[in-house]
Amino acid sequence: MIKIQVISKYIALSEEGLAKRIECPIDQGLLASNLDFEDKAYLYCLSCSYKKYVGLDLYDQMWRAVEKLHEYRWDIHNKEHAKWKENNPHNDIKWWSV
């Protein structure tokens, strides 16, 4: 199932330079995502009438890029938390057990 949230997240990542940018083949403009009346995801150009439906291959590439970045950020979070615990051994209070 193609989720518009994954496509939107990918576009946001590409604008930050963290994923390959998808451009309009006509004028190299920015593409936005939307759903049609049948809930099919498509990309459309903001400056011309170009429109392209997102197929499974393109969606899979987007999903993998989003997941890879999510896993990378989670690894950084875990490493920072482990470093914090190492520097603050007595501050590791389990608030849920109070």
Order of alpha helices (4+ residues) and beta strands (2+ residues): alpha-beta-beta-beta-alpha
